[in-house]
Amino acid sequence: MILGYLLVGLVVGLLGRLVIPGPNPMGLLVTTLVGIGGALLGGLVGSALGLEGLGFVLSVAGAALIVWILQRR
């Protein structure tokens, strides 16, 4: 179960990195954490707006937002 969450976090994190142009010098651990954070953020926004059906898309958008914030730092 935890391995599944880590795998989904990695995939979402990788997709979030692909959405944001430019260099994203992150390792697999940071990418996975960004993906997990994006999934949490996307899930919260989706639940608040009643858009649970768009969970994966919102997760990737949340991960992309986190990557963008990390790039600006």
Secondary structure, DSSP 8 states (H G I E B T S, - for coil): -HHHHHHHHHHHHHHHHHHS-S-----HHHHHHHHHHHHHHHHHHHHHHT-GGGHHHHHHHHHHHHHHHHHH-
